[in-house]
Amino acid sequence: METQSLHRGRLIDHIQLVVADLPASRRFYDAVFATLGIPLGGEAESYFWVDELFVSSADSEAATGKLTGRHHLAFQAGDRAMVEAFHKAGLAAGGTDNGAPGERPYHPGYYAAFLLDPDGNNIEAVYHGEARRSAPSVEINFES
């Protein structure tokens, strides 16, 4: 098997989803991110954010009044148990099964589960197998 190296945190700054039912999306994302150990970043009446994901209603100042349509987002899980917990919690919080937890043929060790969120976005949790990370995340500090 050839050596593979993955880099995270250098392509996407943030992603915004404009959703039809913000409370339904909030329930779904609160549930799945809790299983992945990712806390809520902040919220207001018309939006919330978690890490690089920003979710708003169509009438939010942060949106242009249009729903964003269907996207595929994949979130990193620390192990297979997190993938399984993500799938179970997402189903309980209004998600629809789009692929039960299991190995996928993308590369050896790729273990993932897929859910459709309340707006039909394909949301994935993936564990890439045993690997060494150079750091758990990239930290950005702004100087005033």
C-alpha angles and dihedrals in degrees: 000000000000119000114259127201123191125197122201131186101034106085107042121052094177142329126219124205117192106205137193097225113030096185091052091049091047092054091049097047094042088056098046096042091049088060090050093048094243115139128217110266098202146311147207133181094280103032149018134194138208117190106306095347117096117187122189142166119251091252093054118116085236092062135064095227095265131103113244098231128223121338137170114229123179120199124198118245125198095224145347092276090060090052090052093046090049091054094046094046093046092052091049090050097054103280123135123230112255098164127352120235112286148112117298128203096238093102136331111291096019104146117175148154128206132210134176110230120219090278096048097258112151104239119190135187113201135187112194096200130251110344141143118245122207089216137352092239145340114264120208120194121191119214118219 
